Amino acid sequence: MTLNKETPLEPQSLARRLFARPEAGPAILLLLEIVVFTAINPAFLSVLNISNTLAFTVELGLIALAMTLLMTAGEFDLSVGAVFGLTPVLMWALFNSGATSLPVAFLVAIGIAVFIGVVNGWFVTALKIPSFLVTLGMLLVARGTALYITDGFPQRTWSAEGQWLASVLVGDVQFGSLRLYMSLFWFIAFAFLLHYVLTGTRLGNWIQATGGNANAARARGVNVARTKIGLFVLSAFLSGFAGIISSIRTSAANPNSGTGYELEVIAMVVIGGTSLLGGRGTIIGTILGIFILRLMRNGIVMIGVPGLAYNIFIGAIILGMMALHSWLERRHHSGE
């Protein structure tokens, strides 16, 4: 009789654990968003709209993946949008001037992005300056450099056709009428890799321990400084990589591209369930957060809402998701 009485409680316990996960709220919101937009305008799920949405979403998503690990470690990077804009400007300035081949220009530009990440990490770990201030300063340096190089104008147009690097980064494949860019497959690869790193490796434990309690992590042998510098490098690398992909796809290297991305990326990560205080992060939740915001931007336009209202919706979503995460966490800890 005791077993029969306790058995019905198991599904409730499982449901409670599922809803206590940080990904639960974003998953429900994303599903609701798709249902509502499709009901209002069935073209929302058209093949053409899906193709167009994925093309840009995954480029911004690459930055969000790196930001997830960095925020899990308790830090921020406000320079990601500026690095997104600077890296392709550097690459195409070198290539268009005839100074180097495209692959060499790519490596040089990515190398400079990595250097920016090292500088950010060094200022934060060696000089003990808050990452908010360090990366805000780097934002201005990177953006100013891009504007100085170009005199404030986009790079002249070019054709990347016939360049194997362009095909590897932004080549497209057709599945019937569905057109997918290689950037989607790069995004998927990095998502799997970073999810594994965060959840299945010792480095992932170090990242979470660093964000949870840096002093305790040091006492247990974690090299906190090296871990944080590595994450700043990852953030700058993926920002520059995403910027180059975007520039090849759009045939434009605008020094102002990426403006405001830093706040949108942080919103994606937070909506996905990564803690602002560090110590807890989820790549799966970030992927959900990426699509929540990008589908929201796309959906409100398709149903006739002015695009300028986008920030109103995003602000409301952030507030609502923060309240939901807080409520679910309280329920989980109270055992209700």
N, C-alpha and C positions, 0 to 999 in steps of 0.2 A: 504493500500500500504506500509505503514511503516513496518508492521509486515512481509510482504512478502520479503522486502528488507533485513531485519535483520536476518530472519530465516536461510539463507544459511551460515551466519557467525558462527552459533553455532557449526557445526562439526569441522570447522577450529579451533575454540577456544578449543574444547575438544581435538583435535589432538595435539595442542600446549601444553596443560597441560600434556598430556600423555608423550610426548617426553621430557618435562622438568623434569619429575621424574628421580631420580638418577638410577632407575632400568632399564630405557629404553635402554640405551647404552649396558649394560651387556646382556640384553635379546636378542638384535639383534645380538651381537657378538657370543653368545652361539649357537643360531640357525644357523648362518652362519658357525660356526665351525663344527657343526654336519653334515650339508649339504656337505661341502667340503670334510671332511674326509670320509664320507660314499660314496661319488661319486668316490673318488680315490680307496678306499678299502671297499667294501660292508660288509666285516667281522667286521667293526668297530661297527656296530649295532647288531652283533650276540649276542645270549643269553649268551654264555660263556664270551665274552668280557665285557658285561654289568655287569655280576656277579662279575668278577674279579675287575673291576673298582670301583664298589660300595663298595667292602669290605674295601679298603684302604681309599677311598675318604672321607667317613663319619667319620672315626677316626680323620683324620686331620681337618675335618669340625667342629667337636665338639669344638676344640680349637678356630677356627675362629668365632664361634658364641659368645663366651665369649669376644674375642678380639673386636668384633663389639661394644658391650656395653662399654667396657673400653675406646676405642678410641673415642666414642661419648662423653664420659665424659672428653676427652682431655688428656688422658694418654696412655702410651704404656707398654707392658710387653715383654721384650726380653728374659725372663727366661722360657718361655713356653716349648721350645724344651728340655731344660735341665730337667725340672720337668717331662715331658713326659718320659724321659729316667730313671730318678731317682726313681720315684714311683714304677714301676714294679720291679726294682732291689731290693728295700726294701721289697716289698711284698714277692717275691720268695725267698729272702735270709732268711726271717723269716720262711717261710713254708718249704723250703728244709732242713733247719737245724733241723726241728722238734720242734722248739720253740713254735709254735702256729698252730692252724687250719688255713685253707685258708681264711674263712670269717674274722677271727680276724686279720690275717695278712693284709687283704684288708683294714679293718677299720683303722689299725695303719698307713699303708702307705698313705691312703687318708687323715688321720689326719695330717700327716707331710706335705703333699701338702698344706692343708688348712693353716697350720702354716706359711709356706713360703709365702702364699698370704697375711697373716696378717702382716708379717714382711715387705714385699714390701710396703704395704699400709701405715704402720706406718712411715717408712722412708720418704715416699713421702709427707704425710700430716703433720706429727709432726715436722720433721726435715727440711721440705721444700726443699728436694733434688729432682732434676728432675728425673722423672721415667725412663728416658733413662739410666741414670747412675746407679740408684738403681738396676734396673732389669738386667743390664749388669753385675754388681757385683754378683747378685744372680745367674745368669747363670753360672758363674765360680765356685761359691760355690757348687751349685747343681750338676754340671757336675763332679767337682773334687770329691765330696762325692761318686757319683756312681762309678767312676773309682777306688777310694780307697777301697771301699767295695768289689769290684770284682777283684782287682788287674789288672784291665784293660781288663779282659776277660768276655765274656758272661756267664750268669749263666748256670750251667749244665742243661742238658735237663731233662724234667719231663713229666709226663702225668697228665693232668687235667681231664681226663675222670672220670665220676662218681661223680664229684664235682658239687653240685647244683649251686654254684655261677658261675662256668664257663658256665653252660648251660644258666643261666639268662643273662649273659653279652654277650656271644658269641655263643650261640646255633644257629643252622642254620635250616632253613625251605626250603622245595623244592616246587616250583610251576612248575610242569613239569620238564623241564631241567634248569629252573632258580633257582639258589641257593642264598638265601639271609641270611645274618647273623643278629643276634639280634642287633648288633651295628647300623644297619640302622634304626631300630625302636627307639632305644635310641636317635639317631640323630634327627629323626622326632619329637619326644616328646619334646626335648630341644628346637628345632627350633620353634615349636608352642608356647611353654611357654615363651621364651625370646622375640619373636615377640609381644606377648600379653603384656608382661611387658613393652617393649619399646614404644608401640603405644597406649596401652589402660589403663595404670595405672598411679597413681600419681608418683610412683617411676620412671617411664619412663620420665615423665616431669622433675623430679629432675635431672636425668642423662643428658638430653639434655640441661637443664639450666646450670648445672655445667660445661659442655664443652663449652657452648656458652659464658658465662660470669660468672665466679665463684663468683666475688664480688657482682654482682647483685643478683645471686642466694642466697647468704648468707643473703642479705638484705631482701629477701622475705621469709626467714625462712627455707631455705634448709640446711640440715646438710651436707655440702660438704665433710667434712673429712670422715664421716661415709659412705657416698655414695661411695666414691672412695675406701675405704678399702674393702667394700663389693664386689666391682667389681674386685679388685685384688684377693680376696679370690675365687670368681667365676672363674676367669681365671686360677688360680692354680689348683682348684678342677677339672675343666673339662680337663685340660692338664694331670693331673695324672690319671683321669678316662679313658681318651683316651689311655694313655700309657699302662694301665693294660689290656684294651680290646685288644690292638694290641699284647701284649705279650702272652695272652692266645691263640689268633688266630694263631700266628706264632710259638708258643712253644719256644720262645726265649726272654730273657731279656738282651739286649745288653746295656751296660752303655753309648755307643755312639749313641744309637737310639734317634731320634729327632733332631740331629744336622742340623742346618739350617732351621728348621721348623718355627722359629720366623719370619724370613724375608718372607717366602712363605705365612704364615698366614696373615701377614700385607698386602702383595700384594693382597691376595684374598679379604680382607676387603675393601681395597682402590679401587680395580677394581669394586667391587660391588656398590660403590657410597658413602661409609661412608667418611666423611670429615677428612682429616689429622689434621685439626685445631680444631676439636671437635665441638659439638653442633648439628651435624646432622649424623644420622646413620640409616641403614636399614638392617634388618635381611634378607629380601627377596633378596636384592641386594647381600648380602654376600653369600647366597646359590648359586646364579648365578655365583658369582666370584669363589666359590669353584669348581664348575663343569667346569667352563671355564679353569682353570689351570690344573685340574686333567685330563680332556679330552684332553687338549693340550699335556700333557706329554704322555698320552697313544696313541694319534693319530699320533704324529710325528714318533713314533717308528713303528707303523703299516703301515705307508706309506713309510718307508725306510729311514727316516731322522735320522742321528746318534743322540742317546739320549743326547750326550754331547752338542748338539745345543739347548737343552731345554731352558737354561737361556737366549739365544739370543731372542727367541720367547717371553718369559715372559717379558723381558725388553721392547721389542717393544710394547707388549700389554699394559703394565703399562703406557708408554709414550702416546700411542694412546688414551687410556681411559681417562687419565687425561686431554688431549686436548679436547676430546669430552665432558666430564663433564663441563669443563670451558666454552666451546662454547654454550652448552645447557643452562647453568645457565645465561650467558650473554643475550641470546635470551629471556629467561623467564623474566628477569628483565627489558629488554628494551621494552617488549610488542610486539615484532615483530611477 
